[in-house]
Amino acid sequence: MKDSIALFNQMQNLLDLNPALRDTAEQKLKSLFHELEYIQQQEELPLRLRKIQELNNLHFFVDAYQRGYKWSSIQVEALLDDIYEFGTDKEKSDDYYCLQPIVIKKRQIDGQDYFELIDGQQRLTTIYIILSYLTKGSFFELRYETRKQSTQFLNKHIFQLANRSEVTFDEYVEHDPELNNIDNYYFFNAYKTVQAWFKAKAQIALGIREEWINTLLDATKVIWYQAESQNNELDDKKQSIAIFQRINQGKIALTNAELLKALFLNALKAPKEGTSAETFKIRQSELANQWDMIEHTLQNPDFWAFVAPHQQTNIYTRIELLFDLISGKFVASKSLSYQQILQRKQEYYTFQYFVKELSNPDQTVTALWKKLQQGFYRLNEWFSDDESYHLIGFIIGQRIKSISELWTLADSQRGREEFQIKLKQIIAQHIRKCFGQTQSTDPKQPLIFEDLHYLDHNPSIISLILLLNLDLHRQQNTRFPFKSYYAEHTIWSLEHIHAQNSDMKDINLEHWYKEQQDLLAQTTAQDISSEQKAQISQALEVWNAVQTAETLKSYVELQQQYLQNVIEQRTHKLDNLCLLEKRDNSVLSNKGFYKKRKAVMDLQKIERRFIPIATQWAFAKYFNPDVEDFTIWNQKDRNAYRVALIQCWEYYQEHLFTTAASGEQA
């Protein structure tokens, strides 16, 4: 940079002698000066990607507070395999494999510039060992503060191992006991692992050494995170230890979100003519405030349960979801090449994507940040609009489509109405799938209510009844609480509204008698013979005339003998099922309807449990406008509940025949 300034001074003197050229020359010189200044700032950025090739001849230092090198052969082989697999794709591409971050800090040791390795020691040491084997020389320098013998082993003895492939560690250090320490033991084993791996690969892949090293040096990058040095040595040491403890104790790991925030804030430092340092600070402050606002919104449990109910993540890194969506991390693999699939599996793929975007001269940090804000506004609109909220929340929650797939779908639609029609069509197809129909099935083929059975289609029935709950909220202009439904450790199960073997305590016997009459009236010749039906009917009438334990026992025995299968089928139909948490399901057990009703009310009012609205309505008999008795779940109640389910499904099915472009019936 000093040479550049000297050159500018010389040219300035020339311009003094040629005033006519001043305006044109000064404009071009200033532009060039800003460009050179930007290049220098890029070199000094605390966060960037560096090729492994760029580490050549650098000096690294591992301080005494660090634990020693501990990678096993499994971890070494995993690194070798990952880079090999990435390099096997022969497509010409500027893609690269990205290693996890290394955290470093500049240090002066014995008059030499060093980078203190605060985090990433294990990875960088392994790369050093691999390159030592492949190049038979030191690609960069590694210095260990803990043991001088460790530094000596890495920088001298490791190059002697190539010709001593059969020697063990004990044999190698036998003549130099000072080398016998735990660091050197792991260095030795790592080297042997590398040696064995390449020998095995050489037998099946010609030129493996050259290809692998080319992939490592030219197509592999490391996330370079440079901490700022402190004013004095003591504070500097304390800061390094604090960073190391924070990362390695698992409190706040270096996440994509943390790296991206630093990336965007630093990208704002790119110089522009006439822009002051104060302006940079203002721009950074604005972006940081907007970042915090977005993160705060995503921390809302209701918002997160709607948009990512199954994604457990640190509450302060949820903004990563937006970056992932914009980067296309979760794009369907069928549209990607093999190499692109491998890239998206990398932990820091999203960070790599935005580093690449910001290196594009046509892409400004302001434009990229605006794209992120627009993505947030989209999510916020989905959440704020009740219709979109229920449609998207159901689709994502039931894993019918991922949020990435819906994001891509929204990009292809011309507005909210068209998008919502598509969402309803997705749900309609899901309903048909629950009933066993496929994409090739005629969409006009009716759904047979009786086709679903508790014992055979449990997950499908849960999904269909959940949809009824959402639809009831839609009709009531209220919002289904996804936060409560998808709460951690919550398991939902199907509860029989009327238990198959419920006791008869607290039941209105008159209404129970009518229920048994209804049951007999619904039986057909396929269920029982006319003689058996008459025999059961007679026993019921005898009980009704003389309500004794003996007459009841006589009726129940005949019922179980001839109608057990009919009762089981009736018990397990959709019009006798509702949603309840699994822990509460066992509490209700085989209680009669009246006792179940009271128990459900107590769970909601006293224990403050979340009870889905359809379950509340079933036990409160809200579906039936003409309630006769609250002690039993009779046929009228079943029919009303059945109608509500069918109407819910029909609401979505009718959109199968709607053209999304116009919103009109096809």
Rosetta blueprint (number, residue, H / E / L):
1 M L
2 K H
3 D H
4 S H
5 I H
6 A H
7 L H
8 F H
9 N H
10 Q H
11 M H
12 Q H
13 N H
14 L H
15 L H
16 D H
17 L H
18 N L
19 P H
20 A H
21 L H
22 R H
23 D H
24 T H
25 A H
26 E H
27 Q H
28 K H
29 L H
30 K H
31 S H
32 L H
33 F H
34 H H
35 E H
36 L H
37 E H
38 Y H
39 I H
40 Q H
41 Q H
42 Q H
43 E H
44 E L
45 L L
46 P L
47 L E
48 R E
49 L E
50 R E
51 K E
52 I H
53 Q H
54 E H
55 L H
56 N L
57 N L
58 L L
59 H E
60 F E
61 F E
62 V E
63 D L
64 A L
65 Y L
66 Q L
67 R L
68 G L
69 Y L
70 K L
71 W L
72 S L
73 S H
74 I H
75 Q H
76 V H
77 E H
78 A H
79 L H
80 L H
81 D H
82 D H
83 I H
84 Y H
85 E H
86 F H
87 G H
88 T L
89 D L
90 K L
91 E L
92 K L
93 S L
94 D L
95 D L
96 Y L
97 Y E
98 C E
99 L E
100 Q E
101 P E
102 I E
103 V E
104 I E
105 K E
106 K E
107 R E
108 Q E
109 I E
110 D L
111 G L
112 Q E
113 D E
114 Y E
115 F E
116 E E
117 L E
118 I E
119 D E
120 G L
121 Q H
122 Q H
123 R H
124 L H
125 T H
126 T H
127 I H
128 Y H
129 I H
130 I H
131 L H
132 S H
133 Y H
134 L H
135 T H
136 K L
137 G L
138 S L
139 F L
140 F L
141 E E
142 L E
143 R E
144 Y E
145 E L
146 T L
147 R L
148 K H
149 Q H
150 S H
151 T H
152 Q H
153 F H
154 L H
155 N H
156 K L
157 H H
158 I H
159 F H
160 Q H
161 L H
162 A H
163 N H
164 R L
165 S L
166 E L
167 V L
168 T L
169 F H
170 D H
171 E H
172 Y H
173 V H
174 E L
175 H L
176 D L
177 P H
178 E H
179 L H
180 N L
181 N L
182 I H
183 D H
184 N H
185 Y H
186 Y H
187 F H
188 F H
189 N H
190 A H
191 Y H
192 K H
193 T H
194 V H
195 Q H
196 A H
197 W H
198 F H
199 K H
200 A H
201 K H
202 A H
203 Q L
204 I L
205 A L
206 L L
207 G L
208 I H
209 R H
210 E H
211 E H
212 W H
213 I H
214 N H
215 T H
216 L H
217 L H
218 D H
219 A H
220 T E
221 K E
222 V E
223 I E
224 W E
225 Y E
226 Q E
227 A L
228 E L
229 S L
230 Q L
231 N L
232 N L
233 E H
234 L H
235 D H
236 D H
237 K H
238 K H
239 Q H
240 S H
241 I H
242 A H
243 I H
244 F H
245 Q H
246 R H
247 I H
248 N H
249 Q L
250 G L
251 K L
252 I L
253 A L
254 L L
255 T L
256 N H
257 A H
258 E H
259 L H
260 L H
261 K H
262 A H
263 L H
264 F H
265 L H
266 N H
267 A H
268 L L
269 K L
270 A L
271 P L
272 K L
273 E L
274 G L
275 T L
276 S L
277 A H
278 E H
279 T H
280 F H
281 K H
282 I H
283 R H
284 Q H
285 S H
286 E H
287 L H
288 A H
289 N H
290 Q H
291 W H
292 D H
293 M H
294 I H
295 E H
296 H H
297 T H
298 L H
299 Q L
300 N L
301 P H
302 D H
303 F H
304 W H
305 A H
306 F H
307 V H
308 A L
309 P L
310 H L
311 Q L
312 Q L
313 T L
314 N L
315 I H
316 Y H
317 T H
318 R L
319 I L
320 E H
321 L H
322 L H
323 F H
324 D H
325 L H
326 I H
327 S H
328 G L
329 K L
330 F L
331 V L
332 A L
333 S H
334 K H
335 S H
336 L L
337 S L
338 Y H
339 Q H
340 Q H
341 I H
342 L H
343 Q H
344 R H
345 K L
346 Q L
347 E L
348 Y L
349 Y H
350 T H
351 F H
352 Q H
353 Y H
354 F H
355 V H
356 K H
357 E H
358 L H
359 S H
360 N L
361 P L
362 D L
363 Q L
364 T L
365 V H
366 T H
367 A H
368 L H
369 W H
370 K H
371 K H
372 L H
373 Q H
374 Q H
375 G H
376 F H
377 Y H
378 R H
379 L H
380 N H
381 E H
382 W H
383 F H
384 S H
385 D L
386 D H
387 E H
388 S H
389 Y H
390 H H
391 L H
392 I H
393 G H
394 F H
395 I H
396 I H
397 G H
398 Q L
399 R L
400 I L
401 K L
402 S L
403 I H
404 S H
405 E H
406 L H
407 W H
408 T H
409 L H
410 A H
411 D H
412 S L
413 Q L
414 R L
415 G L
416 R H
417 E H
418 E H
419 F H
420 Q H
421 I H
422 K H
423 L H
424 K H
425 Q H
426 I H
427 I H
428 A H
429 Q H
430 H H
431 I H
432 R H
433 K H
434 C H
435 F L
436 G L
437 Q L
438 T L
439 Q L
440 S L
441 T L
442 D L
443 P L
444 K L
445 Q L
446 P L
447 L L
448 I L
449 F H
450 E H
451 D H
452 L L
453 H L
454 Y L
455 L L
456 D L
457 H L
458 N H
459 P H
460 S H
461 I H
462 I H
463 S H
464 L H
465 I H
466 L H
467 L H
468 L H
469 N H
470 L H
471 D H
472 L H
473 H H
474 R H
475 Q H
476 Q H
477 N L
478 T L
479 R L
480 F L
481 P L
482 F H
483 K H
484 S H
485 Y H
486 Y L
487 A L
488 E L
489 H L
490 T L
491 I L
492 W E
493 S E
494 L E
495 E E
496 H E
497 I L
498 H L
499 A L
500 Q L
501 N L
502 S L
503 D L
504 M L
505 K L
506 D L
507 I L
508 N L
509 L H
510 E H
511 H H
512 W H
513 Y H
514 K H
515 E H
516 Q H
517 Q H
518 D H
519 L H
520 L H
521 A H
522 Q H
523 T L
524 T L
525 A L
526 Q L
527 D L
528 I L
529 S L
530 S H
531 E H
532 Q H
533 K H
534 A H
535 Q H
536 I H
537 S H
538 Q H
539 A H
540 L H
541 E H
542 V H
543 W H
544 N H
545 A H
546 V L
547 Q L
548 T L
549 A H
550 E H
551 T H
552 L H
553 K H
554 S H
555 Y H
556 V H
557 E H
558 L H
559 Q H
560 Q H
561 Q H
562 Y H
563 L L
564 Q H
565 N H
566 V H
567 I H
568 E H
569 Q H
570 R H
571 T H
572 H L
573 K L
574 L H
575 D H
576 N H
577 L E
578 C E
579 L E
580 L E
581 E E
582 K H
583 R H
584 D H
585 N H
586 S H
587 V H
588 L H
589 S L
590 N L
591 K L
592 G L
593 F H
594 Y H
595 K H
596 K H
597 R H
598 K H
599 A H
600 V H
601 M H
602 D H
603 L H
604 Q H
605 K H
606 I L
607 E L
608 R L
609 R L
610 F L
611 I L
612 P L
613 I H
614 A H
615 T H
616 Q H
617 W H
618 A H
619 F H
620 A H
621 K L
622 Y L
623 F L
624 N L
625 P L
626 D L
627 V L
628 E L
629 D L
630 F L
631 T L
632 I L
633 W L
634 N L
635 Q H
636 K H
637 D H
638 R H
639 N H
640 A H
641 Y H
642 R H
643 V H
644 A H
645 L H
646 I H
647 Q H
648 C H
649 W H
650 E H
651 Y H
652 Y H
653 Q H
654 E H
655 H H
656 L H
657 F H
658 T E
659 T L
660 A L
661 A L
662 S L
663 G L
664 E L
665 Q E
666 A L
